Amino acid sequence: MSLKYEVKSNEKLGRYLVAAKDLKPGERILSDQPFVLGPNSDTSLVCFNCYLPLISKFLVCKNCAVAPICPGDGCTDQFAKWHSQQECDFFRNLKLNKGTNPMTMVQNVGSLLVLRALLKKDFNHQEWQVFMELETHLDRRRDSSVWDFYDNTVKFIQSLGLLENGQNKDLVQKICAAIDVNSFEVRGPPIPAIGCAELLRGVYLRAALLAHDCVANTHVSINDRNELVCHASCDIRKGDPIYYNYTDPLKGTSLRQQHLMIGKYFKCTCARCSDVTELGTYMSSAICPQCKAGYISKNASVWICNSCGKETESSTIEHKVQCCADKLEVINKKDEKDLEEYIRNVLLVLAPNHYLLLDAKQRLAGVLRDNINREPRPTKKLMRRKIELCREILPVLEILSPGICRTKAITLYELHATTVQLAKKMFDAREISGSAFVDELLVAEKYLKRSLEMLVIEPGNSPEGELCAKALEEYRALKLTIAKVLDGIHAQGKTYESESVAESVPVHPEVD
């Protein structure tokens, strides 16, 4: 099979990938196994073989007598194994020649990923060479707090005798930098019955060449075999760069820029970052305090209103935004009333699609979902409010994450679920006719179908993959319900005629 991508290079992006052919949404571009995968530098203790968290006790590998591993019956077969024979032999030699003990590894588990990357130098020289060519921004890290932070890792590697024969300390710092700049977050294996897991980091040599844009054209997932799969999220023309978003698309420009500068050492100049309105979403804008009608956005060092054109002092607006952010930090994010009050108050200050409001709206939608599913007779008011929130979030996602998007798929699923629940409640109460009920079920079907088209590429064992399986069952059930209601209409000697004047059930308040 021919490659879907080509490697190009320029001064701005370095090495990056472009489409070798026209790509359609959902088309697989590449899959990649990790060059190295392991725990974060601030991790809790994990099994050196399967990365399962070790909460209270552990055993040591019988062969090397150094590596901490799972107690009891050992690691389960369902998890990948990372304590290789070469590493085991290396640890056994350390035990014999240097007296290295398991507690040394326990105390330095945060350096395990770096150690395993360095061991690849002798056991997988070809991939090691590719790894060493990845971007590191080493000169920008030198003499910084990050450089000092990894000094303990350097000392640990030195103590193992791996920097002898003229190798310098910069090699370890370069490995740390290559991991920091190029790694992807990977879900670690969960503890059975508890579900908690450590967040791991993996370096994928081909995926590391994906360039960044705050509006990506790819969707990346990592399955239970730790394989990274990259799909096109929208149409990509031959020769176009293949972009992945290194940041959270639902954060404002200043936060995204800060994240990229600290973690990736560059300033993004994409279309979204260069537009003070963030592609018309006004995700970082506030309500103009002078005309009260327009939105003020930060342009360089000043805030300018898009309606009256007047400027507002930066310190005034930034203080208001910070106050809103601080308030969101301290409120009870699982309390419906607290979230509603926060949204109501902040809407007086910030633009309706501001990232702080979107965060609060997403959390509120989740709280309402739980309340609706928990209560035996949830009110129509709750359902309408959840539908309203989903509808407010979706247009922003369509702009900032066009095509296939994990958050969009989940939002569409939730919108479908509540549309069905509300329509059924109203039909059972004879507030709407059979035809109107079918109208709403057909709208819900469209939401669910769109959601499934995105969820189908998710790994089966992931939360999104499990949601896909659930959504598929609900799609079948929904089709049967529609058919049953239509049969009921026909049995009454009537014909189905659409009564829809809007896309879904009205969200304005009514008496329950």
Residue, then its C-alpha position, 0 to 999 in steps of 0.5 A: m500500500s502506498l504511503k498517504y504522506e510525504v516528508k518535507s522540510n522548511e525553515k519554519l516547520g523543520r521536517y513535516l508531513v504533507a498529503a501524498k494524495d487527496l485524503k477524505p475524512g476518516e481515511r487512515i493516514l498512518s499508524d505508528q508503534p511507540f519508539v519508547l513509552g513510559p511514565n511521566s517524570d512526576t509519576s507514582l510507582v508503576c510496574f516496570n513491565c506493564y505500567l500498572p500502578l503499584i499502590s501498596k506493594f510490589l515484587v521484583c523481577k526474578n531474573c534481574a532482581v531489580a525491576p519492580i513488578c506487579p505482586g501476586d500472580g504478576c502482570t495480566d496477559q491483556f497488557a503490553k510488556w515493557h521489561s525486555q530481555q535486553e533491559c533485564d540483562f542490563f539490570r542483572n549486570l548492574k546488580l552483580n557489578k554495582g550492587t543496584n537494588p530495587m529501591t534505586m529504581v523505585q526512587n527513580v521511576g520518573s527517569l525510567l522513560v529516559l533510561r529506556a530511550l537511552l538503552k535503545k542506542d545499543f539495541n535498536h540503532q536505526e530507530w535511535q538515529v531517527f529519534m536523535e534527529l527529532e526537534t529538541h530546542l536544546d539551546r533554549r532549554r539550557d540554563s533554564s529551570v527545565w534543565d535543572f529539573y532533569d539534573n537528577t535524571v542525569k545523575f541517575i543515568q550517570s550512576l548506572g555507568l551509561l555515560e562512560n567512554g566520553q559521553n557527556k551529560d548533554l546526551v541525557q538532556k537531549i533525550c529529555a528534551a526530545i521526549d518533552v517536545n515530541s511525546f503524546e499522552v497515552r492512557g496507562p492500564p487501569i487497576p481492575a475494579i478501581g479504574c485509576a491509571e497513570l498517564l504515560r508518555g510515548v514517542y512515535l517517530r512518524a507521528a512526531l513529524l505532524a506539524h501543529d495548527c490550532v485548527a487541525n485536519t487530523h484526528v489522533s487516537i491510541n489503542d490498547r496496543n499503544e498503537l497511534v492511529c492518525h486519520a484525516s478529520c476533514d478533506i486534505r488536498k494533495g500537497d497540503p500539510i498534515y496538521y495536528n493540534y498540540t493544544d486544547p482547541l477549547k482554550g483561548t489564544s493566550l493559553r494556547q500560546q503559553h502552552l506551546m511556548i513552554g512545552k514546544y518552544f515556538k509561537c504559533t502564527c496559524a490563522r486562528c492565532s493571527d485572528v483576534t476574533e479566533l475565526g469569529t468565535y470571540m473565544s477570548s473576547a469580552i463585552c465592551p464596557q463602553c457600548k455594551a453591544g460589541y465584543i472587545s478583543k486583544n489586538a497587540s497590547v490594546w483591546i478594541c471593540n468590534s462595534c464602537g471601535k473604542e479602546t479599553e485599557s488592557s489591565t481593566i479587561e485582563h483583571k476581569v478575565q482573571c477574576c472570572a477564571d479564579k471564580l471558576e476554579v473555586i465553585n463546585k463544578k458538580d453543582e447545577k446551581d453554582l454553574e448556572e449562577y456562574i454562567r449567568n454572571v459571567l455572561l454580563v462580562l465575557a463574550p458568550n463563546h468565551y473559553l471560560l463560559l464554554d468550560a462551564k457550559q460543558r460541565l453543566a451539560g454533564v451535571l444535567r445529564d447525570n441528573i436526568n439519568r438519575e431522576p425517575r421523572p426528570t423535568k422538561k426544563l432540565m432536558r431543554r436546558k441540556i439541549e440548549l447547552c449542547r446547541e451553544i457548544l456545537p457551532v464553536l466546535e464546527i469552526l475550531s475542530p471541523g470534521i471529525c472531532r471527539t468532543k463534537a461526537i460526544t456532544l452530538y450523542e448527548l444532544h440525541a439522547t436528550t432530544v429522544q427523552l424529551a420527545k418521548k416525555m411529551f408524546d407520552a403526556r399527549e403534548i405532541s402528536g405522533s407525527a411531531f414525535v416522529d419529527e423529533l426522533l428523526v432529528a435525534e437520528k441525524y445527531l446520532k448518525r453524525s456522532l457514530e460517523m466520528l466515534v467509529i474510528e475510536p479504539g474499541n476499548s477506549p471510553e469513546g469506543e465503548l460509547c460507539a458500541k452503546a450508540l450503535e445499539e441505541y441507533r438500532a433501537l431508535k430505528l425500531t421506535i420510529a418504525k413502531v410509531l409510524d405503524g401506530i399512526h398508520a393503524q389509526g388510518k392516518t398518514y405521517e406528515s411532518e409538523s417540524v418547523a424547527e430542528s428540534v423540540p423548543v427549548h423555551p420554558e413551559v410549565d411541567 
